[in-house]
Amino acid sequence: MRRLILAAAVIAPMLGHAARAEDTVKIGYIDPLSGGGASVGEGGLKTFQYLADELNAKGGILGRKVEIVPFDNKTNPQEALVQAQKAIDAGVRYITQGNGSSVGLALEDFVTKYNTRNPGKEVLYFNYAAVDPAMTNEKCSYWHFRWDASSDIKMEALTNYIKDVASIKKVYLINQDYSFGQSVRSDARKMLTAKRPDVQIVGDELHPLLKVTDFSPYIAKIKASGADSVITGNWGQDIALLLKAAADAGLKVNWYTYYAGGAGGPTAIKQTGLDHQVFQLTEGFANSGHQPAMDYEKAFRAKVNMSLWYPRAVNEMRMFKAAAEKANSVEPVKVAAALEDLKFEVLDGGTGFMRKDDHQFFQPIYISSFGKLAANEPFDEENTGWGWHLVSKVDTPQAMVTTTCKMTRP
Amino acid sequence: MLELIVISTLNGVLFGMLLFLLSSGLTVIFSMMGVLNFAHASFYMLGAFFGFQLTKWIGFWPAFVLAPLLVGAIGMAVERYGLRNTHKHGHVAELLLTFGLAFAIEEIVAMIWGRSPVDYRVPALLDFPAFTIFSTNYPAYKIFMLAVSVVIFVALLLVLRRTRVGLIVQAALTHPHMVGHLGHNVGRVFMVVFGVGSALAGLAGVIAGPALVTQSDMAAALGPILFVVIVFGGLGSLPGAFVASLVIGLVQTFAVALNGSLASVFGPLDSAGGPSALSDIWNVTIAQVAPIIPYLLLVIILIVRPMGLMGTRES
């Protein structure tokens, strides 16, 4: 009798657990929650939890509750795989990750292999920020979907903008010396030469990742080159210190950046006093002028106490819901099929679509500059009193690139 | 060419002095106590965050005085209640203690101030270009940093070499029992030395915080280069650390200015082979590897002259 009670005590919670698991859609959030990347990772987690709460308040996905389960990968590919396995063991069928293309590539490969070995238990990988073009080209996978614009898409959008700005004549490239920085650099060279052959590339610098404390010597070189614009993919302290050194030396150029808006970036720009000289490329931003997005931003800030860094995360979760409803199932295989070529009205206005060939989402890209706010721009960043201001909107057709992806379909 | 040389020299000296500012406290602690303090960069970070917080409450200049004192007090507490107990177990135990302390401090800072960078600004009084040369501005704040470094160097040298205090401190390292018998409290000497070393780190933090990025991983980012400076200069040698800081600052700055690569010296490789590991190495410019050069110097100096540039002992 005692044994029976014991067995029941052990089994009953498991049954209960299984029953509950049926009602929830678990999304494993695998990103850094400790170490150097933690500030960004924590911001992402809060964003996804907000999105899940929002979906749940409206009845979840097909009546099921959405739950975000955080896993700390310490921005380390090896650790990310361990965490992915842990997530799967905990009943997760959807994982989402964004920080670090090296981590992203490892996860993409892991998910592909896992799904081959475990038919019927497929796992999907939703990528909201890893932008290495390889992930939707030579290394592409059917089980991976990317909502962020890859680095070559952003460069395509940026160069389509630069094409029409005659005042840009001499461009300097400075990037971090690793796969992402190198792809920014080679894309910039290739696309600028094709679209604006008259633009001179007066410098092309690679510096070690997150190792430079003093950028003054680099600024001296930029100054000596006579550049009027700098293109950089730098992020984190590499963009903050670069801009600080530029402001200290009194360098007057325009900065076209990928990540000046990242955590700490706005604070650094405000410190430099570079008013509307720093530009960034995003799929949306607080002062975009699109009313639903601005209302959303307001509600988000009021509750989470940070700006919405990832409008693409909103697109990701909403499209997930749309695809599940289209397939009338939360089974990953069916959701994946429904996501292909799905058209979607993005948060900041305009239509995007998930291309079937490579599972890359194409969407309008905004170029905005950071500085003093106009009357109709209510949102500042990091309490600086400065915010992003619309410079140009590059529509979806102008923000598309070709792919070499040949994916294996199930 | 002249412009490049002048600007690079200036930048190199300014950066070198920043490095000295950061490593002076580490050298003091090491040369006077023989403790290789792994938590030094963490004290530097504490200085920056205390500076930031006090600046918000009472202004930069009071913070400039108070924050190093606070960090010094914490340093003294660490020595009195931590290091003194581990001392009898040898240097490895001390090293491990400071190693663990570094992690603890980082987590505490992250808990209090969060992991994002804080908005710590240059004081308005020093927020103007001091002079302009070849149309490049040199901010007054950088000149201030340089001046503070030089003052610290001269003051430390005078105290250690020319005063009775310096004599006692130096004697306490090599002959603690004799110094004790002469009526000096050796324990307290060590405590004060550690406190001063930590206070110097704190001072470096208060000053470097606005110039660099003040965030919870700043200690980890800067720690390694400080060890390069003191090992290169000679473990425990103050003038050595001064010279090493300047050399590293200048070498790194000039390296960035150079675009030469193996390819530009020996001509490009046969491109028919396509990109390979060899062609990658062949085309790397000196500028690209500039920030790594100090570590290369470290390895070379350890092989050629293990006691460092001006060191007097090997460990």
Interface residues (C-beta under 8 A of the other chain):
Chain A: G35 G36 A38 S39 E42 D177 E205 L206 H207 P208 L210 K211 V212 T213 D214 S216 P217 Y218 I219 A220 K221 K223 A224 Q237 A240 L241 K244 D248 A249 G250 L251 A263 G264 T267 A268 K270 Q271 E382 N383 T384
Chain B: E3 L4 I7 S8 N11 G12 L14 F15 L18 A110 G114 R115 S116 P117 V118 D119 R121 V122 P129 T132 S135 T136 N137 Y138 P139 K142 P210 A211 L212 V213 Q215 S216 D217 A220 A221 L222 I225 Q252 T253 F254 V256 A257 A287 Q288 V289 A290 P291 I292
